[in-house]
Amino acid sequence: MTTYVITVPGTFLRDVGDAARSELERRLIPHHTDLSETQAVELLTLHEGGTFSVRLEVEAPDRATAEDDAVRLVAGALEELGVSAKDVPLGPPAVTGVDGES
């Protein structure tokens, strides 16, 4: 297995308060570990216009599986917060780091 850092972009189309964003980070923190911390990669970055980027570490056999798993993790965390996919559409994921085989 290889550890991938995957960036999942998205857009908040409705107001999602600070508490909900903090809870999103709390739910995803298990996927933000040593690799991200040593490279000073932020878990959740907010941009202007309601856009954001989530960076997660995912262990997977290949790039495509890692990207799919990352999107599933972010979408699942948002759903658990009661935020629908239509209110926070996610963009295509991208591999932004790789840490060899583990």
N, C-alpha and C positions, 0 to 999 in steps of 0.2 A: 504494500500500500504506500501511497505517496500523500504527503500533506500539501494541500493547495491553499493559497489565500485567494479567495474569490470575492470580487467586488460586484455587488448587486445594486444597481441604481433604481431609483423610484421617485415618485412625485406624490406629495400629499395634496389631493384635490379638495379636501375639506380640512378644516382646522383640527389638528391633532395636538392636544395640549402637552405641556412639559411633562406632566405626570405620565401620560401615555408613552411619550418618547423615552422617558426614563425606564418605564416598565419594559418596553421593547428591548432596550439595552440589557436590562437585567435578565431577560429570558434568553438572550443570545450570547451572554458573556461566557458560557461554557465553550463556545466556539471561537474564542478570542484568547489565545494562550501565548506561550513562550515565543513562537515565531513572530507573531504580530507585535508583541510587546518589545522584543529586541530590535525590531525594525521601526518602532514608534508609529505603528499603523493604528489609526483611530477606528473604533468599532462602528460608530455612527457619525457621519459628517453631514451637517445641514448646510444647504446652499440657498441662495436667493430664489424666490419664486416657488418655494415649497418643495424643491428637489432635494434629494439626499442620496447618500451612498452608504451601504453597509458592507463592511469587510469581515468575512468569516474565514476560519480555517476549517477545512473539510478533508478528512482522510478518505481517499477513494482509489480505485484501481486505475482510473484514467480521468482525463480532463473533462470530458462530457458528463460523466457521472458526478464529478465534483461540482460542476456548474449546476446540474439539475438538483443535487442535494442542497446546495446553498439557497437556491430559489425556493425550494420546498420549506427549508427552515425559516426563512424570512416571512414567506406567505403564511406559514402556520402560526408563527408568533403574532403576526398582525391579526389573523383570524381569532386567535385566543383573546386578543384585546378587544374584539368586537369591531374591528376595522375591516370593511369589506374590500375585496380586490378592485371593485369599481371606484372606491374612494382613494385607494393608494395603488395605482398600477405600477408594476415593476418592469424595468427594462431588461435588456439582455445582459446576462452575467458575463464577467470577464476574469480570466486568471491573471492575477497581479503578483503572484509569488508562488514558488515551488520549493519545497524542502525535501528533496530526494525521497528515498524509501525509508519507511519507519518500521 
